[in-house]
Amino acid sequence: MLNTTLNAFSDASTSYFHRSIGGYHGAKLKRYQELIENCISKNNMSVLDMLNTKYLIVSDKEQQPVAQLNPGAIGAAWFTDTVKMVANADEEINALNSFNPRTIAFVDKRFENTLKSFSPQHDSTATVKLNSIVCNHLVYETQTALPQFCVFSEIYYDKGWNAYIDGQKADYVRANYVLRAMVVPAGKHKIEFKFEPEVYFTGEKISLAGSIVLLLLFAAGAWIELKSGTEKK
């Protein structure tokens, strides 16, 4: 959802009630801010569609907010028949000014090795479905006759987000400047994205170790105190 009746990127009220492409946070990904400035603020509907913006909140004749359906919203994930490599980030974001996200995806050539053995082919029977979503774990189901390039309407962030196909860790790339994408093999598969930042788990281990040491010190102190009292008696 995008609320056009206010500054959607400095107000958090819409995000409190709905999944919104706007909202406010003191720390924001620079790449997403660039997408806002270069595409979303210019009412680029192709970009809104790829972000799965199902509704727009607009003002009616009485200047009251009303929800307006966006029929172009693609969904949580989709397959594209064409993958075009671009030279750099500037070329990638400029390509979003005029494109159909349903049929083509732009990928920075830094990911070329990940896709070097893949050649997209149209599969009219291919399906992808989002089965489960929580803040740190998304589960999709795919069914294809041929290997496909799947784009996910989720922000690419490789510092903690890992992808799995049927439980096995898999590579994924950035597409259309901000989104996740990956090659999905033929057949029926379970695709998962999990947020598993190493720094978090390292911190958890350190915290656990600290707690154990503290408990041991407490137990040792209690034992010494008990022993001291027993000797006095």
Secondary structure, DSSP 8 states (H G I E B T S, - for coil): -EETTS-TTT--HHHHHS--S----SS--HHHHHHHHHTGGGT-HHHHHHTT--EEEEE-TTS-EEEEE-TT---SEEEESEEEEESSHHHHHHGGGS--TTTEEEEEGGGHHHHTT------TT-EEEEEEEETTEEEEEEEESS-EEEEEEEE--TTTEEEEETTEEE--EEETTTEEEEEE-SEEEEEEEEE--HHHHHHHHHHHHHHHHHHHHHHHHHHHHHHHHHHH-
